[in-house]
Amino acid sequence: VQLQASGGGSVQAGGSLRLSCTASGGPFSMYIMGWFRQAPGKEREFVASISWSGVNTNYADSVKGRFTISTDNAKNTVYLQMNSLKPDDTAVYSCNAVSPIGINYWGRGTQVTVSS
């Protein structure tokens, strides 16, 4: 399994970005896909997750109402739409996939920088 993340960048507070994570090496029908982030000097933290079917989603309290995770099964891609960004959202965002037997796969992170 390989995960390729893209879409990071620099934005001012209140702005938006959309991250993409394209997966290969599936099938992924029973996988849980997610996004995590790590800010400088901090532990990696959970941001959001989604079942590959798109039915079940979970969000960290800090991003609820601002971020939306979604899937496009035809493109093997998971998206993270990030709105109303805050400086505290600045971090390296990484895509994660968990197989039905609990194996974790990680993609290379993408930097998100939010300036005040």
Contacts in CASP RR format, 6 or more apart in sequence:
PFRMAT RR
TARGET T0000
AUTHOR 0000-0000-0000
METHOD contacts of the structure
MODEL  1
VQLQASGGGSVQAGGSLRLSCTASGGPFSMYIMGWFRQAPGKEREFVASI
SWSGVNTNYADSVKGRFTISTDNAKNTVYLQMNSLKPDDTAVYSCNAVSP
IGINYWGRGTQVTVSS
1 23 0 8 1.000
1 24 0 8 1.000
1 25 0 8 1.000
1 26 0 8 1.000
1 97 0 8 1.000
1 99 0 8 1.000
1 105 0 8 1.000
2 23 0 8 1.000
2 24 0 8 1.000
2 25 0 8 1.000
2 105 0 8 1.000
2 107 0 8 1.000
3 21 0 8 1.000
3 22 0 8 1.000
3 23 0 8 1.000
3 95 0 8 1.000
3 96 0 8 1.000
3 97 0 8 1.000
3 105 0 8 1.000
3 106 0 8 1.000
3 107 0 8 1.000
4 21 0 8 1.000
4 22 0 8 1.000
4 23 0 8 1.000
4 24 0 8 1.000
4 95 0 8 1.000
4 107 0 8 1.000
4 108 0 8 1.000
5 19 0 8 1.000
5 20 0 8 1.000
5 21 0 8 1.000
5 93 0 8 1.000
5 94 0 8 1.000
5 95 0 8 1.000
5 107 0 8 1.000
5 108 0 8 1.000
5 109 0 8 1.000
5 110 0 8 1.000
6 19 0 8 1.000
6 20 0 8 1.000
6 21 0 8 1.000
6 22 0 8 1.000
6 110 0 8 1.000
7 17 0 8 1.000
7 18 0 8 1.000
7 19 0 8 1.000
7 20 0 8 1.000
7 110 0 8 1.000
8 17 0 8 1.000
8 19 0 8 1.000
8 93 0 8 1.000
8 110 0 8 1.000
8 111 0 8 1.000
8 112 0 8 1.000
9 17 0 8 1.000
9 110 0 8 1.000
9 111 0 8 1.000
9 112 0 8 1.000
9 113 0 8 1.000
10 113 0 8 1.000
10 114 0 8 1.000
10 115 0 8 1.000
11 17 0 8 1.000
11 85 0 8 1.000
11 112 0 8 1.000
11 113 0 8 1.000
11 114 0 8 1.000
11 115 0 8 1.000
12 114 0 8 1.000
12 115 0 8 1.000
12 116 0 8 1.000
13 85 0 8 1.000
13 86 0 8 1.000
13 87 0 8 1.000
13 114 0 8 1.000
13 115 0 8 1.000
13 116 0 8 1.000
14 83 0 8 1.000
14 84 0 8 1.000
14 85 0 8 1.000
14 86 0 8 1.000
14 114 0 8 1.000
15 83 0 8 1.000
15 84 0 8 1.000
15 85 0 8 1.000
15 114 0 8 1.000
16 81 0 8 1.000
16 82 0 8 1.000
16 83 0 8 1.000
16 84 0 8 1.000
16 85 0 8 1.000
17 82 0 8 1.000
17 85 0 8 1.000
17 112 0 8 1.000
18 79 0 8 1.000
18 80 0 8 1.000
18 81 0 8 1.000
18 82 0 8 1.000
19 35 0 8 1.000
19 79 0 8 1.000
19 80 0 8 1.000
19 82 0 8 1.000
19 93 0 8 1.000
19 95 0 8 1.000
19 110 0 8 1.000
19 112 0 8 1.000
20 77 0 8 1.000
20 78 0 8 1.000
20 79 0 8 1.000
21 33 0 8 1.000
21 34 0 8 1.000
21 35 0 8 1.000
21 77 0 8 1.000
21 78 0 8 1.000
21 79 0 8 1.000
21 80 0 8 1.000
21 95 0 8 1.000
21 107 0 8 1.000
22 75 0 8 1.000
22 76 0 8 1.000
22 77 0 8 1.000
23 31 0 8 1.000
23 33 0 8 1.000
23 76 0 8 1.000
23 77 0 8 1.000
23 78 0 8 1.000
23 95 0 8 1.000
23 97 0 8 1.000
24 76 0 8 1.000
26 76 0 8 1.000
28 52 0 8 1.000
28 76 0 8 1.000
28 97 0 8 1.000
29 52 0 8 1.000
29 53 0 8 1.000
30 52 0 8 1.000
30 99 0 8 1.000
30 100 0 8 1.000
31 51 0 8 1.000
31 52 0 8 1.000
31 97 0 8 1.000
31 98 0 8 1.000
31 99 0 8 1.000
31 100 0 8 1.000
32 49 0 8 1.000
32 50 0 8 1.000
32 51 0 8 1.000
32 52 0 8 1.000
32 97 0 8 1.000
32 98 0 8 1.000
33 49 0 8 1.000
33 50 0 8 1.000
33 51 0 8 1.000
33 52 0 8 1.000
33 69 0 8 1.000
33 71 0 8 1.000
33 78 0 8 1.000
33 95 0 8 1.000
33 96 0 8 1.000
33 97 0 8 1.000
33 98 0 8 1.000
34 47 0 8 1.000
34 48 0 8 1.000
34 49 0 8 1.000
34 50 0 8 1.000
34 69 0 8 1.000
34 78 0 8 1.000
34 95 0 8 1.000
34 96 0 8 1.000
34 97 0 8 1.000
35 47 0 8 1.000
35 48 0 8 1.000
35 49 0 8 1.000
35 69 0 8 1.000
35 78 0 8 1.000
35 80 0 8 1.000
35 93 0 8 1.000
35 94 0 8 1.000
35 95 0 8 1.000
35 96 0 8 1.000
36 44 0 8 1.000
36 45 0 8 1.000
36 46 0 8 1.000
36 47 0 8 1.000
36 93 0 8 1.000
36 94 0 8 1.000
36 96 0 8 1.000
37 44 0 8 1.000
37 45 0 8 1.000
37 47 0 8 1.000
37 89 0 8 1.000
37 91 0 8 1.000
37 92 0 8 1.000
37 93 0 8 1.000
37 94 0 8 1.000
37 112 0 8 1.000
38 44 0 8 1.000
38 45 0 8 1.000
38 91 0 8 1.000
38 92 0 8 1.000
38 94 0 8 1.000
39 88 0 8 1.000
39 90 0 8 1.000
39 91 0 8 1.000
39 92 0 8 1.000
42 91 0 8 1.000
44 94 0 8 1.000
45 60 0 8 1.000
46 60 0 8 1.000
47 59 0 8 1.000
47 60 0 8 1.000
47 63 0 8 1.000
47 67 0 8 1.000
47 80 0 8 1.000
47 93 0 8 1.000
48 57 0 8 1.000
48 58 0 8 1.000
48 59 0 8 1.000
48 60 0 8 1.000
48 63 0 8 1.000
48 67 0 8 1.000
48 69 0 8 1.000
48 80 0 8 1.000
49 57 0 8 1.000
49 58 0 8 1.000
49 69 0 8 1.000
49 96 0 8 1.000
50 56 0 8 1.000
50 57 0 8 1.000
50 58 0 8 1.000
50 69 0 8 1.000
50 70 0 8 1.000
50 71 0 8 1.000
50 78 0 8 1.000
51 57 0 8 1.000
52 71 0 8 1.000
52 73 0 8 1.000
53 71 0 8 1.000
53 73 0 8 1.000
54 70 0 8 1.000
54 71 0 8 1.000
57 69 0 8 1.000
59 65 0 8 1.000
59 67 0 8 1.000
59 69 0 8 1.000
62 88 0 8 1.000
63 82 0 8 1.000
63 89 0 8 1.000
66 82 0 8 1.000
66 83 0 8 1.000
66 84 0 8 1.000
66 85 0 8 1.000
67 80 0 8 1.000
67 81 0 8 1.000
67 82 0 8 1.000
67 83 0 8 1.000
68 79 0 8 1.000
68 80 0 8 1.000
68 81 0 8 1.000
68 83 0 8 1.000
69 78 0 8 1.000
69 79 0 8 1.000
69 80 0 8 1.000
69 81 0 8 1.000
70 78 0 8 1.000
70 79 0 8 1.000
70 81 0 8 1.000
71 77 0 8 1.000
71 78 0 8 1.000
71 79 0 8 1.000
72 78 0 8 1.000
72 79 0 8 1.000
78 95 0 8 1.000
80 93 0 8 1.000
82 89 0 8 1.000
82 112 0 8 1.000
85 112 0 8 1.000
85 114 0 8 1.000
86 114 0 8 1.000
87 114 0 8 1.000
87 115 0 8 1.000
87 116 0 8 1.000
88 114 0 8 1.000
89 112 0 8 1.000
89 114 0 8 1.000
90 112 0 8 1.000
90 113 0 8 1.000
90 114 0 8 1.000
91 112 0 8 1.000
92 109 0 8 1.000
92 110 0 8 1.000
92 111 0 8 1.000
92 112 0 8 1.000
93 109 0 8 1.000
93 110 0 8 1.000
93 111 0 8 1.000
93 112 0 8 1.000
94 106 0 8 1.000
94 107 0 8 1.000
94 108 0 8 1.000
94 109 0 8 1.000
94 110 0 8 1.000
95 106 0 8 1.000
95 107 0 8 1.000
95 109 0 8 1.000
96 104 0 8 1.000
96 105 0 8 1.000
96 106 0 8 1.000
96 107 0 8 1.000
97 104 0 8 1.000
97 105 0 8 1.000
98 104 0 8 1.000
98 105 0 8 1.000
99 105 0 8 1.000
END
